[in-house]
Amino acid sequence: MKEINLLIIGAAISLIASVIGYFAQSIVQLIFNSKGNVNVYVKSVYNKGSGKAWGFITTNVFDVPLWIEVHNTKNKNIVLRNLNLQLYEKGKKIGKTVQVSHTENSGEKTIYGDKGAYSFLVGPSSIARYDLDFCIKKSDIKCDFDEVRISYFDSKDIYKEYKLFDIENCWKVSNNKIDYDWHLLV
């Protein structure tokens, strides 16, 4: 009988040690996978359809073609959700742009974002680049703005926002320049 009790106690200790070991290993793996950074880079480029840089392409339309690159050095998937441009006037948010899912020019269709979506899933230890286009019509916002910020929600659903451009002459046709280098959003 004593031998059976020792056998049961040994099995219970072994089971408890295995469960504790499994959870300890899972916690260490979770910590290891979460190490690293997520860096988002942005670059203003020419619009694929019009060939123009960002700005007021007419006195009624504001257009911003961008590339973004997401560098994920974590060992797990990350999410950037609802990437968009926010419009401000004297520090007060007054609206946001429309995320262009696609355009069609002479029968040729151009898709923006991730198959038309402006939420992105970036794999572990990888880099992803996306073509984006944002626009707004003067009739949709009905006021002027002097600043453009880029925004998104991260994997923890935390809202992030970064200054992108200052606007000097709102709703006047502009001749802005594209970026030749990438800019880290900080």
Buried (B, 14 or more C-beta within 10 A) or exposed (E): EEEEEEEEEEEEEEEEEEEEEEEEEEEEEEEEEEEBEBBBBBBBBEBBBEEBBBBBBEEEBBBBBBBBBBBBBBEBEBBBBBBBBBBBBEEEBBBBBEBBEEBEEEEEEBEBBBEEBBBBBBEEEEEBEBBBBBBBEBEEBEEBBBBBBBBBBBBEEEEBBBEBBEBEEBBEEBEEEBBEEEEEBE
